[in-house]
Amino acid sequence: MTTHRVVPTAIALLLTLIGWPSPVPAQQTPAAPVSAPLGNIRYEITFDSITAQSRSLQVAMSFDVTGPGPVLLSFPEWTPGAYELSFFARWVSNFAPTADDTALKWDKLDYDTYRVIPGGAKAVTVRFNYLADTLDNAMAWARPDFALFNGTNVLPYPEGRGTSFPATVTIKTEPSWLVATGMQSVPQQPHTYREGNYHDLVDKPFFVGRMDLDSTQVAGAWTRLATYPAGALAGSARAETLAELGKMIPAEAAVFGETPWPHYSVMMIFDSAYGGGSALEHTNSHVGIYSPGFIGNPILASITAHEIFHAWNVKRLRPADMVPYRYDRSEPTVWLWVSEGITDYYADLAILRGGIINQQQFLSATGDKMAKVADAPPTALEDASLSTWIHPTDGSQYIYYPKGSLAGFALDIMIRDASDNRHSLDDVMRELYRTTYKAGRGFTGADWWGAVSRAAGGRSFADFAAKYVDGREPYPWAQVLPLAGLRIQSDTTREARLGIVAGQDSAGAVVVRQILPGGAAEEAGVKAGDVLVAIGDIAITDPDFGTKFRERYGKEEGKPLPIQVRRAGQTTTLTGTVRLVPRVESRLAIDPAAAPKAVRVREGIFKGTVGQ
Ligand SMILES: [Zn+2]
């Protein structure tokens, strides 16, 4: 997935705390309960103008009981791609199993497994309501005329019976409302879909209701665009989005040598209550939720390219730790820097190679990633990959996106340099796709580093892995960038700083965590634990706080600086002095004096080509 949250920039800038993520808690191996065998599984989901009023989905799961014992129905604990435990049984109510209209006995076996006693019944229907009140692409959300839901939310599975069972899903809705999903339609049966196994059933989210829906042919396959609310992405902005799909998808397919879907669905929700943007990938679709301000901004194309690239990288080519997906526990892996970070690298490359952004914009986006990594606590890619499940609070939570992207950039440069641009990171991705995904397995460390080394003519990357993937050393840009005819240009400016490390608490308050020596905050008497309220007349909660603070006080060195804090329930104003500290502003730039070989490497990266 990818997330672009709006966070106060001052906090990001001030966060200089060094931290080490905690290890993921040990998994307990549960006993292995097994459900009675089930056949002929059908799910029916009702969402219409009536159920919309209670923001609920009515679900009916019908099946034949084909053997003895209780029926054990489990709800997934997470949605693959959204690396957190959510426990979707939380949103279930009015659970009611029946056979021949007679209620069956039931209780719970564990917190997300229901135990139904069929009592000799052969045909059973289980009904329940699912509360759709969470605007999150891994969850379910309803409005008066629309619902988003995922199979992981509403499709329970028979415990201990594997994932290879086929099932149908039928949507009951208003006659004039539309249904969008990546699922396979059953001919002649309106709003009915069928998949051959549980992985596919829960990997194809639904939009139901009023929406804009149209299709375009891209790379020999239909690409659908479903957007809510109707009219949100319209006119030239919609035409532009459709055109961009036609530019980015071929650039991505070229990396792997195939477009692996018969049809792909781009599903977008625009909601003004949603700060930022976030999207979640699937095998032949993705769901993005965005602030309407993202329309017309290249960030929307970048996120879209990221999610579509995931159709190859993570939905198909995937770390062995997550093959197969299992739904009853977390699946931590040290490889999210490849699955997410390198996806992010290719998203930027795809929109560059497709002509959606230019070289300057690509270099600027890459420079922004360098700045994000520099501002975060030094964190190993492997550790950040593992830790995301527990949402670390030290500023390292999503660092495997920009830092993993930069690892991909560095590896691409080193492979192209070692092979005089005859090979690239594309070879690594393509080889692993063929030798692991196509062979029905996930990739391991030996697979990954073996492919990297082969692409680079046999060169060892053990040192790179130890220092920059398992270790926390800063990337060696001074050595790597010249190989691609690039360099970092730095300008030193002086800017106002408070001299604190701060973070948001669960209520959104900005709490001082640490006072840095010699800063304005220390002089004013700010203490760790104080809640920052305002600096001068700039509220700390202002989304542009960082920019406004630097503009207001950037030329006021030595003048009084009022710092309003809340301490023990009392609001007081402390007074310090404006302090300016040097800040090095760096940007990634083309070196006009680069040697011909470095120019070949650079052009190869920009254009997606190898050779001279
Ligand atoms: Zn992602």
Residues whose N, C-alpha, C, O or C-beta is under 5 A from the ligand:
A	BS01	ZN	M1 T2 E340
